[in-house]
């Protein structure tokens, strides 16, 4: 699968470093849902978007957006790269 990395161009900022991980996960999911409507993912491609805290920049997760077999844009949030 071809990968398009837009880390330099696109990022999501939500929550604070003092928020619980549960809260941050919820906020990231809400923001990812919003991105689904606006993000242009090429057929057979993948777009990665970093999710950062708003106050002191800490990486919460990386959103991996792609298209399923029906052409619908889907996402997965990878919290394993978090710096919190």
N, C-alpha and C positions, 0 to 999 in steps of 0.2 A: 504494500500500500504506500503510495506516495505521501510524503509528509510535508506540510507547509507549516513553518514555524513563524508565528506573528508576535513573538514575545516582545520585540522592540516596538511594535506598532500598537498592540492591543493588550490591555491589562484591566482587570477588575479590582476595585478597591472597596472593601466592606469590612465592617467590624473593627474591633480594637484588640490589641495584644492582651488586654486584661479580660476579654470575653472568654467564656468556657469554649472548649473545642466543640461541644454540641451546638452552641449558639453559632459559632463560626461555620460549622458544616451546614446548618440550616440557612444561613445567609448566603453561602456559596451556592447552594441548590436553587434558592430564589433567583439569584443573579444569573445563573446558568440557564434557567427557564426563560428569563427575559432575552438572553442572547440567542436562543433558538429561533426567535422570530426575525432576527436581524442579521444573523451571521450567514455569510455565503460560503458554503463548503463545496469545493469542486467535486464532481463525480469521481469516486475512487480516491479522494484525497482525505487529509486529516488536518485539522487546525488545533493547535495547542495554545491555550490562553492561561496565563498565570493569574491567580487570585491572591491579592495582597491585603494586609490590614491597612486601614486608613490612617491611623495615627503614626506609629513607628513602623516603617515597612518591613514586615515579616511575611514570608511566603506561607500561605495557608494550604493551597492545593494547586494542581495544574488540571485545567479542564481540557479534556480531549474530545473534540467534536468531529463527527464523521457522518456518513450517510449509511443507512441500513439498506437491505436488498430492495426495499420498495421505494427508496429515494428520500425517505424522511430523515431529517437531521436529528441525530441522537448525540448524547454526551455521556461521559464518565468522568467523575472527579477523582483524581489521584491525590490522596492526602499523605502518601508515603514520602513525598519530597518536602513536606512542611518543615519550616525552620523554627517552629514554635515549640 
